[in-house]
């Protein structure tokens, strides 16, 4: 019998709310789309949009008479613990996110909440999709992207890059 990572019921929504609040705390970021990946599991019926990242976010800056607007997407996952020290993501999900990024010409970020509660994780792993080569995210790999959960979202339009920064 192989163990599987099973997030607690309702935890996905709680973690998405946690991340949505972090996005809303930045006056230059706004949620353009929020998707639910709920499905009738018994019948294996789900909406087409359920295969896309959880959020489409827009960075908007107005300065003088110029407006800079850039979109990116965020996929949220929360785990109380990792199976054998790693996180498994289905390869079809990764391919869906890559396809979405390519079609929308935008960056996609995987944000993983770890430990604590979904509404208040102990740590965040903040991973650009371009850094993910397969669905096995080992502890060594994840450590490169580890952040404290109280860090603030910051977007750099010149680099088209979303980051987490320690609040002062």
C-alpha positions in Angstrom: 0.0 0.0 0.0 1.5 3.3 -1.1 0.9 6.4 1.1 -0.5 9.5 -0.5 -0.5 13.1 0.6 -4.1 14.0 1.4 -4.8 17.5 2.4 -7.5 18.0 5.1 -11.0 18.7 3.8 -11.6 22.3 3.1 -7.9 23.1 3.6 -7.5 24.1 -0.1 -10.1 26.8 0.2 -8.6 28.1 3.5 -5.1 28.3 2.0 -6.4 30.0 -1.2 -8.1 32.6 1.1 -4.8 33.1 2.9 -3.0 33.7 -0.4 -5.8 35.9 -1.7 -5.5 38.1 1.4 -1.7 38.5 0.8 -2.4 39.5 -2.8 -5.1 42.0 -1.7 -2.7 43.5 0.8 -0.6 44.8 -2.1 -2.2 47.9 -3.5 -0.7 47.3 -7.0 -2.1 43.7 -7.2 -5.6 42.6 -7.9 -7.3 39.3 -8.4 -8.7 39.1 -11.9 -10.0 35.6 -11.8 -10.4 33.1 -8.9 -11.2 29.5 -9.9 -12.5 26.7 -7.8 -11.1 23.3 -8.5 -14.1 21.6 -6.8 -15.6 18.7 -8.7 -18.1 16.0 -8.1 -15.5 13.5 -7.1 -17.9 10.6 -7.0 -18.8 11.2 -10.7 -15.4 12.6 -11.8 -17.0 15.7 -13.3 -15.2 19.0 -13.2 -15.3 22.3 -15.0 -12.7 22.9 -17.8 -11.4 25.9 -15.8 -10.5 23.6 -12.9 -7.3 22.5 -14.7 -6.0 26.1 -14.7 -4.2 27.9 -11.8 -6.3 29.1 -8.9 -5.8 32.8 -9.5 -5.1 35.3 -12.3 -3.5 38.3 -10.8 -2.9 41.7 -12.4 -0.1 44.1 -11.4 -1.1 47.7 -12.3 1.0 50.8 -11.8 0.0 54.3 -12.9 2.8 56.9 -12.9 2.5 60.3 -14.6 0.4 59.5 -17.7 1.7 55.9 -18.2 0.1 52.7 -17.0 2.0 49.4 -16.6 -0.2 46.4 -16.4 1.1 42.8 -16.3 -0.7 39.5 -15.5 0.5 36.4 -13.9 -1.1 33.3 -12.4 -0.9 31.5 -9.0 -1.6 27.9 -8.1 -2.0 27.3 -4.4 -1.4 24.0 -2.6 -1.3 23.3 1.2 0.1 20.3 2.9 0.2 19.5 6.6 3.2 17.3 5.9 5.1 15.8 2.9 5.2 12.2 2.0 8.7 10.8 2.4 10.1 14.4 2.6 8.8 15.4 -0.8 5.7 16.8 -2.5 4.2 15.0 -5.5 2.4 17.0 -8.2 0.7 15.1 -11.1 2.6 15.7 -14.3 -0.7 16.5 -16.1 -1.2 19.4 -13.7 2.3 20.8 -14.5 1.6 20.5 -18.2 -1.7 22.2 -17.9 -0.1 25.1 -16.0 2.7 25.3 -18.7 0.1 25.4 -21.4 -1.8 28.1 -19.6 1.3 30.2 -19.1 2.2 29.9 -22.8 -1.3 30.7 -24.0 -1.6 33.7 -21.7 2.0 34.8 -22.1 2.3 35.0 -18.4 4.4 33.6 -15.5 2.8 31.0 -13.3 3.8 30.5 -9.7 3.2 27.5 -7.5 2.8 28.6 -3.8 2.8 25.7 -1.3 1.8 26.2 2.3 3.4 23.8 4.7 2.6 22.9 8.3 0.4 24.8 10.8 -3.1 25.3 9.5 -4.1 26.0 5.9 -5.3 29.5 7.0 -2.0 30.1 8.8 0.8 27.9 7.4 4.2 27.7 9.1 6.1 28.2 5.8 5.6 29.0 2.2 7.4 27.6 -0.8 7.2 30.0 -3.6 8.2 28.4 -6.9 8.2 29.8 -10.4 6.7 27.2 -12.8 9.8 27.6 -15.0 11.9 26.0 -12.1 9.8 22.8 -12.0 11.1 20.0 -14.2 8.9 17.1 -12.9 6.3 16.4 -10.3 8.6 15.2 -7.6 9.5 18.2 -5.5 12.2 17.0 -3.1 13.0 18.6 0.2 16.3 19.8 -1.2 14.5 21.4 -4.2 11.8 23.0 -2.0 14.4 24.5 0.4 15.6 26.8 -2.3 12.2 28.4 -2.4 11.4 28.5 1.3 9.9 31.6 2.9 8.2 32.5 6.2 4.5 32.8 5.9 4.4 36.4 7.1 6.4 37.7 4.1 4.8 40.2 1.7 4.2 39.8 -2.0 6.2 42.2 -4.2 6.1 42.4 -8.0 9.0 43.7 -10.1 7.6 44.7 -13.5 11.0 45.1 -15.2 11.7 41.5 -14.5 8.1 40.3 -14.7 8.7 38.6 -11.3 6.7 38.1 -8.2 8.6 37.7 -5.0 8.1 37.4 -1.3 9.9 39.9 0.9 10.2 40.1 4.7 8.0 42.9 6.1 9.8 45.5 8.1 
